Amino acid sequence: MLTSLQRLAWWGRWPVSVQAVMLQLAVAPMTWLIVWVMGSIGVPLSWWQVTVLQGAGAALFSRLVGLPVWWWWIQAGFWPLLLLALQWQLPVWVPALLFALILAIYGGGIGSRVPLFLTSRKTCSHLATVLPADAELRFLDVGAGLGGVLGYVQARRPGWHCEGIERAWLPWLIGKLRLWVGRSAAVWQHGDFNRLDWSNYDIVYAYLSPAPMAQIWRKVEAEMRPGSIFISNSFDIPGVTPDQVVETGDWNHARLLIWYR
């Protein structure tokens, strides 16, 4: 039943952070029912046990509905860490700093409903096999994360003009430093990929989320030229069958979905 949430349009429109909160709320009644049952049979649970129980339930639900793996750990650890912070009487700036860090990493996904997904090295190698061998093409990575795909493609297609754009500040900064250290010729931008004109590119690569894919396809149809290529990592375009599907065999079962314009 939980896995069917992935196929519901209204669920996919929510940011992953909101989905996580909703799952916590869904688990809470079951947690307190267990607490009540244990208390009624003379085995009361401590606050530590309650927080671990709530976190474990939320982590399990997160796994079942397909949230990214790091959210399983966030869900599991939130309440125990909060209780630990209260017991240790940590300064008020500590949670504020943690919140600021999370916002810097995931803040770009609040409006766009696109969390931080990172393309595996194995998927990058499969991507390289499906890219054309033309000497000069223009490649764009939208929602480019930490710049891994961008640097990889630029290194293997040195004659190409490769660009990446990332909205969240901390991933953008890490990607900027990463490409600078690697002396990559790729162009690295901070901003919203919706504001770019995709007609300037021959190939657009995206690893986003189910939420914006219908909107993305409208942009592909409106702006990408005949002969161009759109590649989505793992996430389908609703109602549009890809021209080619490449199974990567990596740890999260990623697929490259390819549409030829």
N, C-alpha and C positions, 0 to 999 in steps of 0.2 A: 504493500500500500504506500509506504513512504517513498519508494523509488518512483512511483507514478507522479510524484510532485514535479519531477524534472520535465515532464511532458505538458504541464499546465502553463499556459501563457502568462497568467497573472503571477505565478510564482517566479518565473524566469525574469520578469520585469523588475523584481526587487533586487537591490544590492545584496551581495553575499553577507555583509554585516547585518542587514535587517533580517535576512533568512536565519542567521545564527541566533539572533534575539528571539525570533518566533519559535525556533526549536527549543530554546531554553524555557520559554513560557509553556510550550506543549509538554515538556518533561516535568515541570514543577508539580502539577497535581499528582502525578504518579509517584514522585519522590515523597511527597507528604503523606500519601496513602500508605507507602511502605513504612514511613516513620510512625504513623498511627498504629498500624498492625503490629509492628515490633514493640511499641510501647504497651499495647493492650495485652501482649503475651508475656510482659515482664522483662523485655530485653530493649530498654531504651537506647537510642543511638546518640552518640556524642555529636557536637557540632562539626567536628572533623569528619566523622563518618557521613553526616548529612551532605556536606559540601562535596565529598568524593563521590557519593552516590549520584547527586545532581549532575556533577561534571561528567561522570561516566555515561549517564543516560543521554546527555546532550551530545557528547562525542559520538556515541553509537548512532544516534539519529542523524547527525551530520554526515557520518560515513554512508549511511543508508540512502540519503538523498543526494549524495554525490558532491558535497562541499569539498573544496581543496583540502589536501591532507593536513596542511598547517592549521586549518580551522578546527580539526579534530582536537589538536593539542590546546588550542586557545579555549575551546569549549570545556575540555576536561580540567584545565588548570585555573580557570577564572575564579571560581568560588573558593577553592582552597587557598589560592594566592591572596584573595581579598581578605579572608579570615586571618591569614598569616600577617598581612599588613596591619590589620586592626590590633592583633595581639602584640606585635612589635612596636606599635605606635610610631609608624614611619612618618617623617615630615610630609606636609601636604604637597610639597613640590614633587615628590616621587611619583604619585599617580598622575600629576599634571604632566610630568616629563614623559611618562609612558604613553599617555594619551596623545601628546604632541608627536611622539615618534610614530605611533600607529597612524596618525593623521597624515604625516609626511609620506608614509609608505603607501597607504591605501586611500588617501584623500581624493585622488583623482578619480577613483571608482565610485564615489558617492553620487555624483551627478550622472556619470556615464554608465553606471551599473556594470563596470568592468573591473574585476579585481586583478591583482598581480598574479599572472600565470607565467611561468618560465619554461621555455622550450628546452627539452633535453638535448644533450649532445647527439644522441642516437637519431632523434628526429631531424636535427640539423643535417646530419649526413644523408638522410633520405631526401631532404629538401634539395640538397645540392645535386642529386641525381636527376631530379625532375626539372631543374632550371635549364633554360636554353643555353646553348654554348655560344651564342652571338657575342661578338667582341664588345659591342657598346649598347647597353640597355640601361634603363632607369628603374631602380628597384626601391620600393617603399615598404617599410615595416611599421604598421600602425599599432599603437599601444605597445611600444618596443621594449618595455620592461627595463632590464639592465643592459641592453645593447648586445646581448650574446649572439642573436641571430644576425643582426646587422654586421657585426664584426666578422662573423663566420663567412657570410656571403661575400663581403667586400674582399676578404683574403683570397677567396677562391674564384672570384670574378674581378680581378684588379682593374680591368678596363671599364667596368660598370660605374655608373653614378648611383651610389647607394645612400638612402636617407632613412632615418628613423625618427619617430616622434613619440614622446611619452608625456603624460599629463601630470603624474604624481611627482612631487619635487625630489624626494629622496632617491627613488629609483633612477630618475633623470640624472641626478648628480653622480650617483655611482656609475651609471653608464657613461657619462661624460669623462670621468676619470679613467674608466676602464679602456675606452677607445683612445684616450690621449696616451696612456701608458703603452698601449699596443701600437701606437703610431698609425692608427687606422685612418684611411682617407675618407671614411664615411662621414656624412653630414648628420649631426645629432641636434634635434630640436626639442624644445619644451613647448607644449601646447595641445590643442584639441585637434585631432586628426580630421574631424568633420569640417574644419575650416580650410583644409587643403583642397586644391583642385586636383583630383586624381587623374585628370586627362593628361597630366604631365608625366605619367609613369607608365612603363610597359608591364610591370609586375607589382602587384600589391599583396603583401603577406599580412595575415591577421591572426592573432591568438587572443581572443577577447572573452566572450561569454555568450550564452544563448540569448541574453536580453537584447542586445542591439543588432542582431544579425538581419532581421527584416529591414531595418533602416539602412544597414550596411549595403544590402543588395540593391536598394533603391539608388544609393550613391554609385554603386558599380554600374548599374544600367544607365544612369544619367550622365556619368562622366568618363568612364573608361572606354578607350577607343577600340574599334575592331582590331583583332590581332593581339590584344593585351591579355593578361592572365591574372585571375584572382585566386589566391590560395588561402584557405581557412584551416587552421590547426584545430581539428576535433569538432568544431561547432558547425552544424548544418545551417543552410539557408532554408527557412520554412517553405515547404512546397516546391523547392527548386532542386532537382537532382543534379549532383556534380557530374562533370564529364569524366573525371578520373578520381579514384580513391586509392591512396597508398597507405597500407598498414605499416606502421613503423616498428611495432613490436617492443616499444619501450615500456618502462615500469607502469605508466598510467594509461597504456593502450591507446596512445594518440594516433590519430589518422590525419593525413593530409588530404583535404577535399579541394579539388581543382576545377575551376571553371574557365574555359577558353572563350574569349569574346569573339 
